[in-house]
Amino acid sequence: MSRRTVIRPVTHRMVQHPDTDVTYEGLCLSCEWSSKSTDGEKVNVECLRHAGRSNHRGFRRVVTGFAFVVRDGEEDPVR
């Protein structure tokens, strides 16, 4: 008997890991100041406050979340 490989498209999706929060960071491009929180609006306000006090106007914003891939029709592996 010979074996044959069958390739078929399978739909996948990205799912937020339920046991983690999204983390927001704001990092000043002019100095080493930074802010980090699970509340994105709080980080924005802290960046604005830093800009007002220091006149530093450039910030790098980073949003970090943890996710996994699930095939359509499968249960989320963590649940």
C-alpha positions, 0 to 999 in steps of 0.5 A, a space after each residue: 500500500 502506498 501512502 498519500 499526503 492530503 493537504 486541505 485548507 483548515 480555518 484557524 483563529 486567534 483567541 485571547 488567552 483567558 487567564 491573562 490581561 492585555 498590557 499597555 506601555 508608554 515609553 518616552 523617546 527622549 528619556 528613560 521614563 515609562 508607564 505600564 498598566 492593564 488600563 490603556 487610558 491610564 497610560 495615555 494620561 500618564 504620557 500626557 502628564 510626562 509630556 506636560 512636565 518635560 516637554 518630551 513629545 514622542 512616545 512609543 506605545 506597546 500593547 501586549 496580549 497573549 493568544 493562541 491558535 484554535 482550529 474552527 470547530 475546536 474548543 479553546 484549549 485552555 477552557 
